[in-house]
Amino acid sequence: MLVGVFVAGASLGGAVVAAPFEGTIVFMSTQDTGSWQVYRSNAQGWNVVRLTDTSASDAHPRISPDGRQVVFETTRDGRRNIYVMNIDGTGLRALTTVATEDRHPAWSPDGRYIAFHSRYNGHDNWEIYTVAVDGTQMTRLTFSRGTSAWPSWSPDGRKIVFASNRDGSYKLYLINADGTGEQQLTTGGGNDEYPVWSPDGQKIVFRSNRSGQYDIWVINADGTGLTRLTDHPGEDTFPAWSPDGSKILFTTDRDGTQDIYMMDADGSNQVPWITGPAREAYASWAP
Ligand SMILES: [Ca+2]
């Protein structure tokens, strides 16, 4: 297990440690093997434990809504496939097979399904799919001429937000979880990517370079209220909500190598949360 060089942000900068945050964070880091592996910490960013140990890339983990499982993508079978494991790293099992290439899994709010983007062998077109957590019921949701990627479920389970470059640059789109009712959410210049739906269903946080640099932005789920949350020449990416929606974790290289930061949901109080000399990225947080 990990001998940590990670530093928890709440102790940096002489900041007073606030009341403890509750829950569990999972993220990915290159610290131990040089390739992405999956890690777990408490919500303070402390007690870091490595959950995977392969020569492959185990990337883009997301913790289940009940905090008991982790889904991630792995190259351990040669191509990228979706795997699920228990929160302690046991019970590892594949959801998808080497016939496809599958990335960026996301849990449905009831924990029964995984959305991800995939391309079949020989196809260069990424589309949004869902699959039940037992590996059955694989369903293709999108049929566009461009890439559709990075799905995230609404908390009521009815819709999925994703990004697509079907009209040139990446914009956010909504689709019903059964594949009907597709509609475009964002417009304008630049790329809008990595959307994540807020726990209260009202907002979608994402990264965008519409200002000329990659920052974290948020928009209401009805398409109003587009707001920039970060403004830094470094690359801010991979936003994720705290379970109560009051905080946002994100990944940034503003200090040199990728680290995980936390901020209030309005963009204030940006502080390092999980840092280290290697790359730490793609946090998600469950109760
Ligand atoms: Ca780092």
py3Dmol code that shows the C-alpha trace and the ligand (Angstrom):
import py3Dmol

protein = """\
ATOM      1  CA  MET A   1       0.000   0.000   0.000  1.00  0.00           C
ATOM      2  CA  LEU A   2       0.965   3.585  -0.438  1.00  0.00           C
ATOM      3  CA  VAL A   3       3.638   5.265   1.589  1.00  0.00           C
ATOM      4  CA  GLY A   4       2.303   8.735   1.088  1.00  0.00           C
ATOM      5  CA  VAL A   5       4.044  11.709  -0.341  1.00  0.00           C
ATOM      6  CA  PHE A   6       0.578  13.109  -0.809  1.00  0.00           C
ATOM      7  CA  VAL A   7      -0.170  16.248   1.122  1.00  0.00           C
ATOM      8  CA  ALA A   8      -3.653  17.087   2.312  1.00  0.00           C
ATOM      9  CA  GLY A   9      -4.549  20.656   1.430  1.00  0.00           C
ATOM     10  CA  ALA A  10      -6.415  21.538   4.577  1.00  0.00           C
ATOM     11  CA  SER A  11      -3.099  21.774   6.385  1.00  0.00           C
ATOM     12  CA  LEU A  12      -1.360  23.899   3.735  1.00  0.00           C
ATOM     13  CA  GLY A  13      -0.848  27.620   3.863  1.00  0.00           C
ATOM     14  CA  GLY A  14      -1.432  27.789   7.573  1.00  0.00           C
ATOM     15  CA  ALA A  15      -5.164  27.437   6.982  1.00  0.00           C
ATOM     16  CA  VAL A  16      -7.280  26.647   9.983  1.00  0.00           C
ATOM     17  CA  VAL A  17      -8.648  23.137   9.617  1.00  0.00           C
ATOM     18  CA  ALA A  18     -12.417  23.428   9.400  1.00  0.00           C
ATOM     19  CA  ALA A  19     -14.923  20.897  10.625  1.00  0.00           C
ATOM     20  CA  PRO A  20     -14.120  17.503   9.100  1.00  0.00           C
ATOM     21  CA  PHE A  21     -15.692  16.702   5.764  1.00  0.00           C
ATOM     22  CA  GLU A  22     -17.474  13.392   5.643  1.00  0.00           C
ATOM     23  CA  GLY A  23     -17.251  10.706   3.000  1.00  0.00           C
ATOM     24  CA  THR A  24     -14.702   9.123   0.714  1.00  0.00           C
ATOM     25  CA  ILE A  25     -12.755  10.453  -2.287  1.00  0.00           C
ATOM     26  CA  VAL A  26     -11.342   8.317  -5.086  1.00  0.00           C
ATOM     27  CA  PHE A  27      -8.850   9.672  -7.615  1.00  0.00           C
ATOM     28  CA  MET A  28      -6.023   8.575  -9.906  1.00  0.00           C
ATOM     29  CA  SER A  29      -2.286   9.159  -9.550  1.00  0.00           C
ATOM     30  CA  THR A  30       0.959   8.206 -11.275  1.00  0.00           C
ATOM     31  CA  GLN A  31       2.912   8.351  -8.023  1.00  0.00           C
ATOM     32  CA  ASP A  32       3.731   4.700  -7.419  1.00  0.00           C
ATOM     33  CA  THR A  33       3.927   2.923 -10.782  1.00  0.00           C
ATOM     34  CA  GLY A  34       4.408   5.764 -13.241  1.00  0.00           C
ATOM     35  CA  SER A  35       1.096   4.837 -14.843  1.00  0.00           C
ATOM     36  CA  TRP A  36      -2.343   5.862 -13.602  1.00  0.00           C
ATOM     37  CA  GLN A  37      -3.573   3.809 -10.653  1.00  0.00           C
ATOM     38  CA  VAL A  38      -6.711   4.231  -8.540  1.00  0.00           C
ATOM     39  CA  TYR A  39      -6.523   5.601  -4.984  1.00  0.00           C
ATOM     40  CA  ARG A  40      -8.906   6.271  -2.130  1.00  0.00           C
ATOM     41  CA  SER A  41      -8.740   8.839   0.675  1.00  0.00           C
ATOM     42  CA  ASN A  42     -11.085  10.246   3.252  1.00  0.00           C
ATOM     43  CA  ALA A  43     -12.864  13.478   2.383  1.00  0.00           C
ATOM     44  CA  GLN A  44     -10.062  15.512   3.949  1.00  0.00           C
ATOM     45  CA  GLY A  45      -7.646  13.977   1.447  1.00  0.00           C
ATOM     46  CA  TRP A  46      -5.992  12.003   4.244  1.00  0.00           C
ATOM     47  CA  ASN A  47      -5.414   8.258   4.751  1.00  0.00           C
ATOM     48  CA  VAL A  48      -4.539   7.647   1.111  1.00  0.00           C
ATOM     49  CA  VAL A  49      -4.659   3.994   0.008  1.00  0.00           C
ATOM     50  CA  ARG A  50      -3.835   2.610  -3.429  1.00  0.00           C
ATOM     51  CA  LEU A  51      -6.612   0.339  -4.729  1.00  0.00           C
ATOM     52  CA  THR A  52      -5.069  -0.977  -7.973  1.00  0.00           C
ATOM     53  CA  ASP A  53      -1.612  -2.322  -8.720  1.00  0.00           C
ATOM     54  CA  THR A  54      -0.958  -3.116 -12.368  1.00  0.00           C
ATOM     55  CA  SER A  55       1.528  -2.278 -15.082  1.00  0.00           C
ATOM     56  CA  ALA A  56      -1.478  -1.081 -17.080  1.00  0.00           C
ATOM     57  CA  SER A  57      -3.281   2.251 -16.849  1.00  0.00           C
ATOM     58  CA  ASP A  58      -6.180   2.194 -14.369  1.00  0.00           C
ATOM     59  CA  ALA A  59      -7.807   5.558 -14.893  1.00  0.00           C
ATOM     60  CA  HIS A  60     -10.864   7.794 -14.504  1.00  0.00           C
ATOM     61  CA  PRO A  61     -12.311   6.184 -11.360  1.00  0.00           C
ATOM     62  CA  ARG A  62     -15.678   7.200  -9.966  1.00  0.00           C
ATOM     63  CA  ILE A  63     -17.033   6.176  -6.600  1.00  0.00           C
ATOM     64  CA  SER A  64     -20.564   4.725  -6.537  1.00  0.00           C
ATOM     65  CA  PRO A  65     -23.396   6.840  -5.088  1.00  0.00           C
ATOM     66  CA  ASP A  66     -23.475   4.630  -1.973  1.00  0.00           C
ATOM     67  CA  GLY A  67     -19.693   4.874  -1.570  1.00  0.00           C
ATOM     68  CA  ARG A  68     -19.217   1.105  -1.688  1.00  0.00           C
ATOM     69  CA  GLN A  69     -17.820   0.501  -5.200  1.00  0.00           C
ATOM     70  CA  VAL A  70     -15.484   2.131  -7.735  1.00  0.00           C
ATOM     71  CA  VAL A  71     -15.826   2.006 -11.524  1.00  0.00           C
ATOM     72  CA  PHE A  72     -12.835   2.824 -13.726  1.00  0.00           C
ATOM     73  CA  GLU A  73     -11.281   2.211 -17.139  1.00  0.00           C
ATOM     74  CA  THR A  74      -8.253  -0.045 -17.543  1.00  0.00           C
ATOM     75  CA  THR A  75      -5.848  -1.150 -20.260  1.00  0.00           C
ATOM     76  CA  ARG A  76      -5.039  -4.395 -18.409  1.00  0.00           C
ATOM     77  CA  ASP A  77      -6.749  -6.425 -21.156  1.00  0.00           C
ATOM     78  CA  GLY A  78      -4.962  -4.598 -23.979  1.00  0.00           C
ATOM     79  CA  ARG A  79      -7.797  -2.284 -24.951  1.00  0.00           C
ATOM     80  CA  ARG A  80      -9.577   0.082 -22.601  1.00  0.00           C
ATOM     81  CA  ASN A  81     -12.407  -1.633 -20.746  1.00  0.00           C
ATOM     82  CA  ILE A  82     -14.672  -0.764 -17.839  1.00  0.00           C
ATOM     83  CA  TYR A  83     -14.080  -2.543 -14.519  1.00  0.00           C
ATOM     84  CA  VAL A  84     -15.798  -2.342 -11.146  1.00  0.00           C
ATOM     85  CA  MET A  85     -14.317  -3.159  -7.739  1.00  0.00           C
ATOM     86  CA  ASN A  86     -15.296  -2.823  -4.127  1.00  0.00           C
ATOM     87  CA  ILE A  87     -14.160   0.306  -2.264  1.00  0.00           C
ATOM     88  CA  ASP A  88     -11.380  -1.732  -0.605  1.00  0.00           C
ATOM     89  CA  GLY A  89     -10.014  -2.940  -3.978  1.00  0.00           C
ATOM     90  CA  THR A  90     -11.459  -6.460  -3.724  1.00  0.00           C
ATOM     91  CA  GLY A  91     -14.078  -8.000  -5.997  1.00  0.00           C
ATOM     92  CA  LEU A  92     -12.568  -6.757  -9.255  1.00  0.00           C
ATOM     93  CA  ARG A  93     -14.687  -7.607 -12.309  1.00  0.00           C
ATOM     94  CA  ALA A  94     -14.965  -6.531 -15.958  1.00  0.00           C
ATOM     95  CA  LEU A  95     -18.147  -4.920 -17.269  1.00  0.00           C
ATOM     96  CA  THR A  96     -17.063  -4.640 -20.898  1.00  0.00           C
ATOM     97  CA  THR A  97     -14.904  -6.798 -23.137  1.00  0.00           C
ATOM     98  CA  VAL A  98     -12.012  -6.331 -25.516  1.00  0.00           C
ATOM     99  CA  ALA A  99     -14.384  -6.175 -28.499  1.00  0.00           C
ATOM    100  CA  THR A 100     -14.920  -2.522 -27.620  1.00  0.00           C
ATOM    101  CA  GLU A 101     -12.828   0.352 -26.343  1.00  0.00           C
ATOM    102  CA  ASP A 102     -14.545   1.994 -23.420  1.00  0.00           C
ATOM    103  CA  ARG A 103     -13.745   5.106 -21.405  1.00  0.00           C
ATOM    104  CA  HIS A 104     -14.920   7.531 -18.686  1.00  0.00           C
ATOM    105  CA  PRO A 105     -17.534   5.485 -16.813  1.00  0.00           C
ATOM    106  CA  ALA A 106     -20.193   7.218 -14.669  1.00  0.00           C
ATOM    107  CA  TRP A 107     -22.691   5.735 -12.209  1.00  0.00           C
ATOM    108  CA  SER A 108     -26.439   6.078 -12.478  1.00  0.00           C
ATOM    109  CA  PRO A 109     -27.780   7.589  -9.229  1.00  0.00           C
ATOM    110  CA  ASP A 110     -29.347   4.262  -8.204  1.00  0.00           C
ATOM    111  CA  GLY A 111     -26.011   2.502  -8.702  1.00  0.00           C
ATOM    112  CA  ARG A 112     -27.489  -0.014 -11.148  1.00  0.00           C
ATOM    113  CA  TYR A 113     -26.046   1.251 -14.446  1.00  0.00           C
ATOM    114  CA  ILE A 114     -22.841   2.699 -15.843  1.00  0.00           C
ATOM    115  CA  ALA A 115     -22.716   5.237 -18.682  1.00  0.00           C
ATOM    116  CA  PHE A 116     -19.486   5.564 -20.671  1.00  0.00           C
ATOM    117  CA  HIS A 117     -18.210   6.362 -24.148  1.00  0.00           C
ATOM    118  CA  SER A 118     -17.138   3.585 -26.445  1.00  0.00           C
ATOM    119  CA  ARG A 119     -16.065   2.684 -29.908  1.00  0.00           C
ATOM    120  CA  TYR A 120     -16.219  -0.750 -31.427  1.00  0.00           C
ATOM    121  CA  ASN A 121     -13.176  -2.339 -32.972  1.00  0.00           C
ATOM    122  CA  GLY A 122     -12.511  -0.689 -36.329  1.00  0.00           C
ATOM    123  CA  HIS A 123     -14.686   2.335 -35.661  1.00  0.00           C
ATOM    124  CA  ASP A 124     -13.161   5.696 -34.815  1.00  0.00           C
ATOM    125  CA  ASN A 125     -16.440   7.225 -33.645  1.00  0.00           C
ATOM    126  CA  TRP A 126     -16.985   7.436 -29.866  1.00  0.00           C
ATOM    127  CA  GLU A 127     -20.609   7.212 -28.733  1.00  0.00           C
ATOM    128  CA  ILE A 128     -22.418   7.153 -25.381  1.00  0.00           C
ATOM    129  CA  TYR A 129     -23.483   3.741 -24.059  1.00  0.00           C
ATOM    130  CA  THR A 130     -24.995   2.411 -20.858  1.00  0.00           C
ATOM    131  CA  VAL A 131     -24.558  -1.049 -19.310  1.00  0.00           C
ATOM    132  CA  ALA A 132     -25.958  -2.687 -16.185  1.00  0.00           C
ATOM    133  CA  VAL A 133     -23.404  -3.282 -13.424  1.00  0.00           C
ATOM    134  CA  ASP A 134     -23.646  -7.044 -14.092  1.00  0.00           C
ATOM    135  CA  GLY A 135     -22.379  -6.411 -17.639  1.00  0.00           C
ATOM    136  CA  THR A 136     -25.728  -7.010 -19.368  1.00  0.00           C
ATOM    137  CA  GLN A 137     -28.087  -4.619 -21.174  1.00  0.00           C
ATOM    138  CA  MET A 138     -25.435  -2.787 -23.215  1.00  0.00           C
ATOM    139  CA  THR A 139     -27.324   0.061 -24.901  1.00  0.00           C
ATOM    140  CA  ARG A 140     -26.095   2.672 -27.371  1.00  0.00           C
ATOM    141  CA  LEU A 141     -27.631   6.111 -26.737  1.00  0.00           C
ATOM    142  CA  THR A 142     -26.055   8.463 -29.312  1.00  0.00           C
ATOM    143  CA  PHE A 143     -25.725   8.248 -33.100  1.00  0.00           C
ATOM    144  CA  SER A 144     -23.833  11.330 -34.259  1.00  0.00           C
ATOM    145  CA  ARG A 145     -21.188  12.039 -36.862  1.00  0.00           C
ATOM    146  CA  GLY A 146     -18.735  13.305 -34.242  1.00  0.00           C
ATOM    147  CA  THR A 147     -17.418  12.092 -30.909  1.00  0.00           C
ATOM    148  CA  SER A 148     -19.838  11.958 -27.978  1.00  0.00           C
ATOM    149  CA  ALA A 149     -18.061  11.576 -24.651  1.00  0.00           C
ATOM    150  CA  TRP A 150     -17.901  12.055 -20.855  1.00  0.00           C
ATOM    151  CA  PRO A 151     -21.455  11.209 -19.720  1.00  0.00           C
ATOM    152  CA  SER A 152     -22.855  12.191 -16.315  1.00  0.00           C
ATOM    153  CA  TRP A 153     -26.295  11.251 -14.998  1.00  0.00           C
ATOM    154  CA  SER A 154     -28.860  13.662 -13.557  1.00  0.00           C
ATOM    155  CA  PRO A 155     -29.580  12.823  -9.900  1.00  0.00           C
ATOM    156  CA  ASP A 156     -33.153  11.774 -10.751  1.00  0.00           C
ATOM    157  CA  GLY A 157     -31.733   9.255 -13.238  1.00  0.00           C
ATOM    158  CA  ARG A 158     -33.797  10.589 -16.140  1.00  0.00           C
ATOM    159  CA  LYS A 159     -31.159  12.412 -18.189  1.00  0.00           C
ATOM    160  CA  ILE A 160     -27.481  12.202 -19.115  1.00  0.00           C
ATOM    161  CA  VAL A 161     -25.271  15.184 -19.958  1.00  0.00           C
ATOM    162  CA  PHE A 162     -22.298  14.664 -22.268  1.00  0.00           C
ATOM    163  CA  ALA A 163     -20.051  16.591 -24.670  1.00  0.00           C
ATOM    164  CA  SER A 164     -19.948  16.193 -28.429  1.00  0.00           C
ATOM    165  CA  ASN A 165     -17.934  17.774 -31.227  1.00  0.00           C
ATOM    166  CA  ARG A 166     -20.489  16.902 -33.916  1.00  0.00           C
ATOM    167  CA  ASP A 167     -20.582  20.544 -35.034  1.00  0.00           C
ATOM    168  CA  GLY A 168     -16.857  21.275 -34.691  1.00  0.00           C
ATOM    169  CA  SER A 169     -15.923  22.140 -31.131  1.00  0.00           C
ATOM    170  CA  TYR A 170     -17.161  20.283 -28.050  1.00  0.00           C
ATOM    171  CA  LYS A 171     -20.484  21.475 -26.651  1.00  0.00           C
ATOM    172  CA  LEU A 172     -22.685  20.017 -23.920  1.00  0.00           C
ATOM    173  CA  TYR A 173     -25.792  18.019 -24.810  1.00  0.00           C
ATOM    174  CA  LEU A 174     -28.566  16.380 -22.815  1.00  0.00           C
ATOM    175  CA  ILE A 175     -30.244  13.083 -23.655  1.00  0.00           C
ATOM    176  CA  ASN A 176     -32.840  11.001 -21.857  1.00  0.00           C
ATOM    177  CA  ALA A 177     -31.379   7.874 -20.276  1.00  0.00           C
ATOM    178  CA  ASP A 178     -33.316   5.784 -22.813  1.00  0.00           C
ATOM    179  CA  GLY A 179     -31.645   7.600 -25.730  1.00  0.00           C
ATOM    180  CA  THR A 180     -34.582   9.854 -26.678  1.00  0.00           C
ATOM    181  CA  GLY A 181     -34.912  13.635 -26.476  1.00  0.00           C
ATOM    182  CA  GLU A 182     -31.390  14.700 -27.348  1.00  0.00           C
ATOM    183  CA  GLN A 183     -30.866  18.474 -27.097  1.00  0.00           C
ATOM    184  CA  GLN A 184     -27.923  20.884 -27.148  1.00  0.00           C
ATOM    185  CA  LEU A 185     -27.218  22.728 -23.869  1.00  0.00           C
ATOM    186  CA  THR A 186     -24.254  25.044 -24.543  1.00  0.00           C
ATOM    187  CA  THR A 187     -23.280  27.209 -27.513  1.00  0.00           C
ATOM    188  CA  GLY A 188     -20.457  29.606 -28.295  1.00  0.00           C
ATOM    189  CA  GLY A 189     -16.740  29.287 -28.932  1.00  0.00           C
ATOM    190  CA  GLY A 190     -14.190  26.939 -27.438  1.00  0.00           C
ATOM    191  CA  ASN A 191     -14.610  23.425 -26.074  1.00  0.00           C
ATOM    192  CA  ASP A 192     -16.962  22.486 -23.215  1.00  0.00           C
ATOM    193  CA  GLU A 193     -15.890  19.133 -21.753  1.00  0.00           C
ATOM    194  CA  TYR A 194     -16.130  16.799 -18.708  1.00  0.00           C
ATOM    195  CA  PRO A 195     -19.608  17.828 -17.488  1.00  0.00           C
ATOM    196  CA  VAL A 196     -20.833  16.609 -14.090  1.00  0.00           C
ATOM    197  CA  TRP A 197     -24.409  17.080 -12.833  1.00  0.00           C
ATOM    198  CA  SER A 198     -24.873  18.622  -9.369  1.00  0.00           C
ATOM    199  CA  PRO A 199     -26.434  16.576  -6.549  1.00  0.00           C
ATOM    200  CA  ASP A 200     -29.514  18.863  -6.447  1.00  0.00           C
ATOM    201  CA  GLY A 201     -30.050  18.515 -10.202  1.00  0.00           C
ATOM    202  CA  GLN A 202     -29.925  22.273 -10.789  1.00  0.00           C
ATOM    203  CA  LYS A 203     -26.417  22.774 -12.207  1.00  0.00           C
ATOM    204  CA  ILE A 204     -23.795  21.190 -14.451  1.00  0.00           C
ATOM    205  CA  VAL A 205     -20.109  21.889 -13.828  1.00  0.00           C
ATOM    206  CA  PHE A 206     -17.613  21.392 -16.655  1.00  0.00           C
ATOM    207  CA  ARG A 207     -14.313  22.590 -18.032  1.00  0.00           C
ATOM    208  CA  SER A 208     -14.095  24.973 -20.946  1.00  0.00           C
ATOM    209  CA  ASN A 209     -11.501  26.924 -22.885  1.00  0.00           C
ATOM    210  CA  ARG A 210     -14.089  29.365 -24.233  1.00  0.00           C
ATOM    211  CA  SER A 211     -12.129  32.149 -22.517  1.00  0.00           C
ATOM    212  CA  GLY A 212      -8.862  31.042 -24.157  1.00  0.00           C
ATOM    213  CA  GLN A 213      -7.622  28.913 -21.253  1.00  0.00           C
ATOM    214  CA  TYR A 214      -9.058  25.817 -19.581  1.00  0.00           C
ATOM    215  CA  ASP A 215     -11.083  26.861 -16.532  1.00  0.00           C
ATOM    216  CA  ILE A 216     -13.960  25.391 -14.550  1.00  0.00           C
ATOM    217  CA  TRP A 217     -17.412  26.712 -15.513  1.00  0.00           C
ATOM    218  CA  VAL A 218     -20.933  25.991 -14.362  1.00  0.00           C
ATOM    219  CA  ILE A 219     -24.316  26.321 -16.082  1.00  0.00           C
ATOM    220  CA  ASN A 220     -27.875  25.715 -14.936  1.00  0.00           C
ATOM    221  CA  ALA A 221     -29.383  22.507 -16.288  1.00  0.00           C
ATOM    222  CA  ASP A 222     -31.912  24.630 -18.216  1.00  0.00           C
ATOM    223  CA  GLY A 223     -29.090  26.368 -20.124  1.00  0.00           C
ATOM    224  CA  THR A 224     -29.184  29.676 -18.227  1.00  0.00           C
ATOM    225  CA  GLY A 225     -26.658  31.128 -15.799  1.00  0.00           C
ATOM    226  CA  LEU A 226     -23.371  30.319 -17.528  1.00  0.00           C
ATOM    227  CA  THR A 227     -20.693  31.254 -14.966  1.00  0.00           C
ATOM    228  CA  ARG A 228     -16.924  30.958 -14.852  1.00  0.00           C
ATOM    229  CA  LEU A 229     -15.631  29.588 -11.541  1.00  0.00           C
ATOM    230  CA  THR A 230     -11.838  29.586 -12.018  1.00  0.00           C
ATOM    231  CA  ASP A 231      -9.524  31.971 -13.867  1.00  0.00           C
ATOM    232  CA  HIS A 232      -5.971  30.687 -14.007  1.00  0.00           C
ATOM    233  CA  PRO A 233      -3.526  30.259 -16.919  1.00  0.00           C
ATOM    234  CA  GLY A 234      -2.903  26.696 -15.740  1.00  0.00           C
ATOM    235  CA  GLU A 235      -5.198  23.943 -17.013  1.00  0.00           C
ATOM    236  CA  ASP A 236      -8.158  23.414 -14.663  1.00  0.00           C
ATOM    237  CA  THR A 237     -10.107  20.250 -15.462  1.00  0.00           C
ATOM    238  CA  PHE A 238     -12.088  17.225 -14.178  1.00  0.00           C
ATOM    239  CA  PRO A 239     -14.573  18.971 -11.833  1.00  0.00           C
ATOM    240  CA  ALA A 240     -16.628  16.959  -9.325  1.00  0.00           C
ATOM    241  CA  TRP A 241     -19.215  17.910  -6.689  1.00  0.00           C
ATOM    242  CA  SER A 242     -19.143  17.169  -2.987  1.00  0.00           C
ATOM    243  CA  PRO A 243     -22.114  15.027  -1.908  1.00  0.00           C
ATOM    244  CA  ASP A 244     -23.925  18.106  -0.528  1.00  0.00           C
ATOM    245  CA  GLY A 245     -23.105  20.261  -3.554  1.00  0.00           C
ATOM    246  CA  SER A 246     -21.371  22.968  -1.525  1.00  0.00           C
ATOM    247  CA  LYS A 247     -17.838  22.168  -2.764  1.00  0.00           C
ATOM    248  CA  ILE A 248     -16.218  21.339  -6.093  1.00  0.00           C
ATOM    249  CA  LEU A 249     -13.066  19.275  -6.466  1.00  0.00           C
ATOM    250  CA  PHE A 250     -11.047  19.844  -9.624  1.00  0.00           C
ATOM    251  CA  THR A 251      -7.677  18.997 -11.129  1.00  0.00           C
ATOM    252  CA  THR A 252      -5.136  21.685 -11.969  1.00  0.00           C
ATOM    253  CA  ASP A 253      -1.505  21.911 -13.055  1.00  0.00           C
ATOM    254  CA  ARG A 254      -1.174  25.493 -11.738  1.00  0.00           C
ATOM    255  CA  ASP A 255       1.545  24.371  -9.272  1.00  0.00           C
ATOM    256  CA  GLY A 256       3.567  22.371 -11.802  1.00  0.00           C
ATOM    257  CA  THR A 257       2.211  18.834 -11.848  1.00  0.00           C
ATOM    258  CA  GLN A 258      -1.466  17.929 -11.777  1.00  0.00           C
ATOM    259  CA  ASP A 259      -2.967  18.186  -8.289  1.00  0.00           C
ATOM    260  CA  ILE A 260      -6.479  18.016  -6.872  1.00  0.00           C
ATOM    261  CA  TYR A 261      -7.907  21.286  -5.535  1.00  0.00           C
ATOM    262  CA  MET A 262     -11.105  22.085  -3.712  1.00  0.00           C
ATOM    263  CA  MET A 263     -13.200  25.241  -3.936  1.00  0.00           C
ATOM    264  CA  ASP A 264     -16.590  26.449  -2.823  1.00  0.00           C
ATOM    265  CA  ALA A 265     -19.306  25.908  -5.412  1.00  0.00           C
ATOM    266  CA  ASP A 266     -19.204  29.632  -6.283  1.00  0.00           C
ATOM    267  CA  GLY A 267     -15.477  29.408  -7.146  1.00  0.00           C
ATOM    268  CA  SER A 268     -14.182  31.015  -3.957  1.00  0.00           C
ATOM    269  CA  ASN A 269     -11.597  29.542  -1.561  1.00  0.00           C
ATOM    270  CA  GLN A 270      -9.557  27.519  -4.067  1.00  0.00           C
ATOM    271  CA  VAL A 271      -7.135  25.383  -2.027  1.00  0.00           C
ATOM    272  CA  PRO A 272      -4.874  22.384  -2.741  1.00  0.00           C
ATOM    273  CA  TRP A 273      -6.559  19.238  -1.465  1.00  0.00           C
ATOM    274  CA  ILE A 274      -4.569  16.185  -2.618  1.00  0.00           C
ATOM    275  CA  THR A 275      -1.112  16.992  -3.957  1.00  0.00           C
ATOM    276  CA  GLY A 276       2.194  15.293  -4.641  1.00  0.00           C
ATOM    277  CA  PRO A 277       5.226  15.356  -6.918  1.00  0.00           C
ATOM    278  CA  ALA A 278       3.572  13.102  -9.504  1.00  0.00           C
ATOM    279  CA  ARG A 279       0.148  13.556 -11.108  1.00  0.00           C
ATOM    280  CA  GLU A 280      -3.009  13.439  -8.988  1.00  0.00           C
ATOM    281  CA  ALA A 281      -6.268  13.882 -10.869  1.00  0.00           C
ATOM    282  CA  TYR A 282      -9.929  13.065 -11.477  1.00  0.00           C
ATOM    283  CA  ALA A 283     -11.365  13.069  -7.974  1.00  0.00           C
ATOM    284  CA  SER A 284     -14.904  11.986  -7.148  1.00  0.00           C
ATOM    285  CA  TRP A 285     -16.576  12.051  -3.745  1.00  0.00           C
ATOM    286  CA  ALA A 286     -19.382  10.024  -2.156  1.00  0.00           C
ATOM    287  CA  PRO A 287     -20.911  10.006   1.326  1.00  0.00           C
TER     288      PRO A 287
END
"""
ligand_1 = """\
1
CA
Ca 1.082 16.661 -8.395
"""
view = py3Dmol.view(width=600, height=400)
view.addModel(protein, "pdb")
view.setStyle({"model": 0}, {"cartoon": {"style": "trace"}})
view.addModel(ligand_1, "xyz")
view.setStyle({"model": 1}, {"stick": {}})
view.zoomTo()
view.show()
